[in-house]
């Protein structure tokens, strides 16, 4: 199994649209290649960083 981290969101509503769209496109590409992908967790890094990250497990 392999683990990847994607930027899946943002606390700003207009940036959130951008990050969600990009993450969805990336996941769609991987799933098209018959890869099983499962979300492990979502989190934010401490500090002024507003990006929300998601860890995914690939089988």
C-alpha positions as CSV (number, residue, x, y, z in Angstrom):
1,X,0.0,0.0,0.0
2,X,1.1,3.5,-0.7
3,X,0.1,6.8,0.9
4,X,-0.4,10.2,-0.8
5,X,-1.2,13.6,0.6
6,X,-3.4,16.0,-1.4
7,X,-4.6,19.6,-0.7
8,X,-8.3,19.0,-0.4
9,X,-9.6,22.4,0.8
10,X,-9.1,25.8,2.4
11,X,-10.8,27.8,5.1
12,X,-11.5,30.6,2.5
13,X,-14.7,29.7,0.5
14,X,-13.4,30.8,-2.9
15,X,-10.0,29.0,-2.4
16,X,-11.9,26.0,-1.2
17,X,-13.6,25.6,-4.5
18,X,-10.2,25.6,-6.3
19,X,-8.6,23.0,-4.0
20,X,-11.6,20.7,-4.0
21,X,-11.8,20.8,-7.8
22,X,-8.1,20.0,-8.2
23,X,-8.2,17.2,-5.6
24,X,-11.3,15.6,-7.2
25,X,-9.6,15.7,-10.7
26,X,-6.5,13.9,-9.3
27,X,-8.6,11.3,-7.5
28,X,-10.7,10.7,-10.6
29,X,-7.6,10.1,-12.7
30,X,-6.3,7.6,-10.1
31,X,-9.6,5.7,-9.9
32,X,-9.8,5.6,-13.7
33,X,-6.6,3.5,-13.6
34,X,-8.4,0.9,-11.4
35,X,-6.8,2.0,-8.2
36,X,-8.6,1.6,-4.9
37,X,-8.3,4.8,-2.9
38,X,-9.5,5.4,0.6
39,X,-9.4,8.6,2.8
40,X,-7.4,8.1,6.0
41,X,-7.7,11.6,7.6
42,X,-8.1,15.3,7.0
43,X,-6.0,17.8,8.9
44,X,-4.6,21.4,9.0
45,X,-1.0,22.3,9.9
46,X,-0.5,24.6,12.9
47,X,0.1,28.3,12.2
48,X,-1.4,30.7,9.7
49,X,-1.6,28.0,6.9
50,X,-5.3,27.8,5.8
51,X,-4.9,24.7,3.5
52,X,-6.7,21.5,4.5
53,X,-4.8,18.3,3.7
54,X,-6.1,14.8,3.1
55,X,-4.1,11.6,3.5
56,X,-5.2,8.8,1.1
57,X,-4.3,5.1,1.1
58,X,-3.8,3.5,-2.4
59,X,-4.0,-0.2,-2.9
